[in-house]
Amino acid sequence: MRITLRLSLIALLLTIMSLPAVAGDFAKQAEQAVAERLSAITVFVDVDWGGREDAAARELSRAHTAFYARGYVVVDVEGYTENGDLQGFFVTYRLNREPAG
């Protein structure tokens, strides 16, 4: 029984470690886009975990601020739902100018 539990925990840990980075680190994503000289990028803004009425607006604002500071402007925002529940947004940014700073 203990071996099965340990193997299950190890499998769960490996699964978690293999998941993509949380989409909330917008500054890092924007820096990577600049480093790769991308003229456009689409990111996922996850709002499912917030559980508050203003979570979606707050996360979108964080993403927009991070990308704008690096010279990107919003091109499109598409909501993503599962079973009628808002999960997040796919946001496409386009390089508009040289990064600030």
Disulfide bonds with the S-S distance in Angstrom:
none
